[in-house]
Amino acid sequence: MDAKEDMKNVLNLISAIPLFNGLPTEQLDAIRQIAVEKRFNKGQTIFSEGDKATGFFVIVDGRVKIYKVSSEGKEQILHIFEAGQSFGEVTVFTGQQMPANAQTLAKTNLLLFARTAFVELVTSNTSLALNLLAIMSKKLRQFAAQIENLSLKEIPARLASYLIYLAEEQGTEDAVVLNVSKGQLASLLGTIPETLSRIFAKLSGQNLIRVEGPKIILLDREGIENLAEYTKDFE
């Protein structure tokens, strides 16, 4: 593949990313000019908590987990991002250290957008600034929901909430496909794999779901939604 064809392919990828949705060709080309391609194997660290923030990333293909590690060494996954999604945008404006760790869950290709160059584009492009605000607002809602799940909900309700979230992300009504291992899902929900397995079995026994490998059939969508709303009782 020659350089011209490669440039065209990257432009097509960029134009399909929600952050750059609706931008004219000349602006997409300007974005392509500041993008640096990065390739990672599965299990590689992209950055660690405390690293100097140099920019943000967009996933071309692959999966990335964002996580923190407690003083006792326990890992808490904060979010898992897939192709077309971006992460690390907050540091574009703060210029501070990375607040968490990022590691690939599969072979992953990224586009790195350097902080200084991207800020210059945003300040001169209203559409790009609005898209960025929309993406960051969505992520803020997601993190707020995660905090609520971990602090106010029991594990079955956390799982139910996640299944509903996946259904919305995947555009389905009665089935979802888990994009992570059961161990990674347990970390994301703030529990351990053994407990998560028991919860899957319990929900299956209640005819709310049926587990078919990574595919989860939502047998009773209304029942799952009701469970997702259940919060802990405080004395």
C-alpha positions in Angstrom: 0.0 0.0 0.0 1.5 3.4 -1.0 1.6 6.5 1.2 -1.3 8.1 -0.6 -3.6 5.1 -0.1 -2.5 4.8 3.5 -3.4 8.5 4.1 -6.8 7.9 2.5 -7.5 5.0 4.8 -6.6 6.9 7.9 -8.8 9.8 6.8 -11.7 7.4 6.4 -11.1 6.0 9.9 -10.9 9.5 11.4 -14.1 10.6 9.7 -16.0 7.6 11.2 -15.0 8.5 14.8 -17.8 10.2 16.8 -15.3 12.9 18.0 -14.7 14.0 14.5 -18.2 13.4 13.2 -19.5 16.0 10.7 -16.2 17.8 10.1 -15.4 18.9 6.5 -12.6 17.2 4.6 -10.1 20.0 5.0 -10.5 19.9 8.8 -10.2 16.1 8.8 -7.0 16.4 6.9 -5.7 18.9 9.4 -6.5 16.4 12.2 -4.8 13.6 10.2 -1.6 15.7 10.0 -1.2 15.8 13.7 -2.1 12.2 14.4 0.7 9.8 15.3 0.0 6.1 14.8 0.9 3.8 17.7 0.8 0.0 17.6 0.6 -2.2 20.7 0.4 -5.9 21.4 -2.1 -7.5 23.8 -1.2 -6.7 27.4 1.0 -3.7 26.7 0.9 -0.6 28.9 0.0 2.6 27.0 0.6 4.9 30.0 0.7 4.6 33.8 -0.9 6.7 36.5 1.4 9.7 37.2 2.9 9.8 33.7 3.2 13.2 32.1 0.1 13.9 29.9 1.3 14.4 26.3 -2.1 14.1 24.5 -5.1 11.8 24.0 -5.8 8.6 22.1 -8.3 7.3 19.6 -8.6 3.5 19.1 -8.4 2.5 15.4 -8.9 -1.2 16.3 -8.5 -3.2 19.5 -9.6 -2.7 23.1 -8.1 -0.7 26.0 -8.9 -0.9 29.7 -8.5 2.2 32.0 -7.8 1.1 35.6 -6.4 2.1 39.0 -4.5 -0.1 41.5 -5.1 0.2 45.2 -2.3 0.3 47.8 -3.1 -3.4 48.4 -2.5 -4.2 44.7 -6.2 -4.6 43.9 -7.1 -3.6 40.4 -10.3 -1.6 39.7 -11.2 -1.3 36.0 -12.8 2.1 35.4 -13.8 1.7 31.7 -13.1 -0.4 28.6 -12.8 1.4 25.3 -13.1 -0.1 21.8 -12.6 0.9 18.2 -13.8 4.4 17.4 -13.6 5.6 21.0 -11.2 8.0 22.5 -9.6 8.3 26.0 -7.4 10.7 27.8 -9.1 13.9 26.6 -9.3 15.6 30.0 -5.5 15.9 30.1 -5.6 17.9 26.8 -6.8 20.9 28.8 -5.3 20.2 32.2 -1.9 19.3 31.0 -1.4 17.4 34.3 -0.4 13.8 35.0 -2.3 10.8 33.8 -5.0 10.0 36.5 -5.1 6.2 35.8 -3.4 3.4 33.9 -4.1 2.3 30.4 -3.4 -1.2 29.0 -4.4 -3.1 25.9 -6.8 -6.1 26.1 -6.0 -7.1 22.5 -3.7 -6.2 19.7 -4.4 -2.5 19.3 -3.7 0.3 16.9 -4.1 3.9 18.2 -3.9 7.4 17.0 -2.1 9.8 19.4 -3.0 13.5 19.2 -0.4 15.7 20.9 -1.9 18.1 23.4 -0.5 21.4 22.0 -1.3 20.7 18.4 -4.9 19.5 19.2 -5.6 22.5 21.5 -4.7 24.8 18.5 -7.2 22.9 16.3 -10.0 23.0 19.0 -9.6 26.8 19.6 -10.1 27.5 15.9 -12.9 24.9 15.2 -16.3 25.3 16.9 -17.7 22.0 15.5 -14.7 20.1 16.9 -15.0 21.8 20.3 -18.7 21.0 20.5 -18.1 17.3 19.5 -15.4 17.1 22.2 -17.8 18.6 24.8 -20.4 16.0 23.9 -18.0 13.1 24.2 -16.7 14.3 27.5 -20.2 14.9 28.8 -21.2 11.3 27.9 -18.1 10.0 29.7 -18.9 12.1 32.8 -22.4 10.5 32.9 -20.9 7.1 32.5 -18.4 7.6 35.4 -21.2 9.1 37.6 -23.3 6.0 36.9 -20.3 3.8 37.8 -19.8 5.6 41.1 -23.5 5.2 41.9 -23.3 1.5 41.0 -20.3 0.8 43.1 -21.4 2.8 46.1 -25.2 2.3 46.2 -26.0 -0.9 44.4 -25.5 -4.6 45.3 -23.6 -6.7 42.8 -26.7 -8.2 41.0 -27.9 -4.6 40.4 -24.5 -3.6 39.1 -24.5 -6.5 36.6 -28.0 -5.7 35.5 -27.0 -2.1 34.9 -24.0 -3.2 32.9 -26.1 -5.5 30.7 -28.5 -2.7 30.0 -25.6 -0.4 29.2 -24.2 -3.0 26.7 -27.6 -3.4 25.1 -27.8 0.3 24.5 -24.2 0.4 23.2 -24.7 -2.6 20.9 -28.2 -1.4 19.8 -30.0 -4.6 20.9 -33.0 -5.4 22.9 -32.8 -9.1 23.9 -29.1 -10.1 23.8 -25.7 -8.7 24.4 -22.1 -9.9 23.7 -19.6 -9.5 26.5 -16.5 -7.7 25.1 -14.3 -8.7 28.0 -13.4 -11.8 30.1 -15.5 -12.7 33.2 -12.4 -11.7 35.3 -12.2 -8.2 33.7 -16.0 -7.8 34.1 -15.7 -8.7 37.7 -13.0 -6.0 38.2 -15.2 -3.5 36.3 -18.1 -4.3 38.7 -16.0 -4.1 41.8 -16.2 -7.8 42.7 -14.3 -11.1 42.2 -14.9 -13.7 39.4 -16.3 -16.3 41.8 -18.9 -14.0 43.1 -19.8 -12.8 39.6 -20.2 -16.4 38.5 -22.7 -17.0 41.3 -24.6 -13.9 40.3 -24.8 -15.1 36.7 -26.1 -18.4 37.9 -28.7 -16.8 40.2 -30.0 -14.5 37.4 -30.2 -17.5 35.1 -32.1 -19.4 37.8 -34.6 -16.6 38.0 -35.1 -16.7 34.2 -33.8 -13.2 33.8 -30.9 -14.2 31.5 -29.4 -17.2 29.7 -25.7 -17.4 29.3 -24.3 -18.8 26.0 -20.6 -18.2 26.3 -19.9 -14.5 25.8 -23.5 -14.0 24.6 -26.0 -13.1 27.2 -29.7 -13.5 26.3 -31.9 -11.1 28.1 -35.0 -13.2 28.8 -36.8 -10.6 30.9 -35.7 -7.1 29.9 -38.2 -5.5 32.3 -37.0 -7.6 35.2 -33.4 -6.8 34.5 -34.2 -3.1 34.3 -36.1 -3.3 37.7 -33.1 -5.1 39.2 -30.7 -2.4 37.9 -32.7 0.2 39.8 -32.4 -1.6 43.1 -30.1 0.2 45.7 -28.7 -0.8 49.0 -30.8 -0.2 52.2 -29.0 2.0 54.7 -29.8 1.7 58.3 
